[in-house]
Amino acid sequence: MERIREVWEKLDRFLKEVRSELKKVTWPQKKEIIGSTVVVIISVFIVAFFLGLVDVTLQRMLSYLIR
């Protein structure tokens, strides 16, 4: 029984500390979120294009070597 009480006290303390830390967080504004999302999407397209180009190039080189 004492062990259960100890666990609940630790959990309670942890949750209070979490709430305290969350109050200190500076959340990004909508404009910042949109800007970051655009950067991520553009970066993904650039990397995907590059990997696709490398894949096609290696595929053609391999097929040339096999023939």
C-alpha positions as semicolon CSV with decimal commas, in nm:
position;residue;x (nm);y (nm);z (nm)
1;M;0,000;0,000;0,000
2;E;0,286;0,234;0,084
3;R;0,446;0,159;-0,253
4;I;0,129;0,261;-0,439
5;R;0,109;0,588;-0,247
6;E;0,474;0,658;-0,328
7;V;0,415;0,595;-0,699
8;W;0,111;0,826;-0,702
9;E;0,307;1,101;-0,524
10;K;0,586;1,076;-0,779
11;L;0,336;1,084;-1,063
12;D;0,163;1,387;-0,913
13;R;0,493;1,570;-0,871
14;F;0,595;1,482;-1,227
15;L;0,269;1,612;-1,374
16;K;0,297;1,937;-1,176
17;E;0,651;1,986;-1,308
18;V;0,533;1,915;-1,662
19;R;0,260;2,177;-1,629
20;S;0,512;2,426;-1,489
21;E;0,754;2,367;-1,778
22;L;0,479;2,392;-2,039
23;K;0,393;2,738;-1,909
24;K;0,750;2,846;-1,990
25;V;0,730;2,731;-2,354
26;T;0,716;2,998;-2,623
27;W;0,481;2,858;-2,883
28;P;0,540;2,958;-3,247
29;Q;0,304;3,195;-3,421
30;K;0,091;3,087;-3,717
31;K;0,319;3,273;-3,961
32;E;0,626;3,085;-3,830
33;I;0,451;2,749;-3,858
34;I;0,345;2,816;-4,217
35;G;0,696;2,931;-4,311
36;S;0,857;2,625;-4,157
37;T;0,606;2,394;-4,326
38;V;0,678;2,549;-4,665
39;V;1,052;2,503;-4,613
40;V;1,004;2,137;-4,519
41;I;0,779;2,065;-4,819
42;I;1,018;2,232;-5,064
43;S;1,313;2,046;-4,909
44;V;1,131;1,714;-4,943
45;F;1,060;1,779;-5,311
46;I;1,423;1,875;-5,378
47;V;1,558;1,563;-5,205
48;A;1,301;1,342;-5,378
49;F;1,396;1,486;-5,718
50;F;1,766;1,437;-5,646
51;L;1,718;1,077;-5,530
52;G;1,498;1,004;-5,832
53;L;1,767;1,144;-6,061
54;V;2,037;0,936;-5,892
55;D;1,815;0,626;-5,914
56;V;1,750;0,671;-6,287
57;T;2,118;0,741;-6,353
58;L;2,236;0,433;-6,164
59;Q;1,969;0,220;-6,330
60;R;2,082;0,327;-6,677
61;M;2,448;0,276;-6,588
62;L;2,375;-0,073;-6,456
63;S;2,171;-0,168;-6,761
64;Y;2,454;-0,038;-6,985
65;L;2,709;-0,250;-6,794
66;I;2,493;-0,563;-6,810
67;R;2,454;-0,547;-7,190
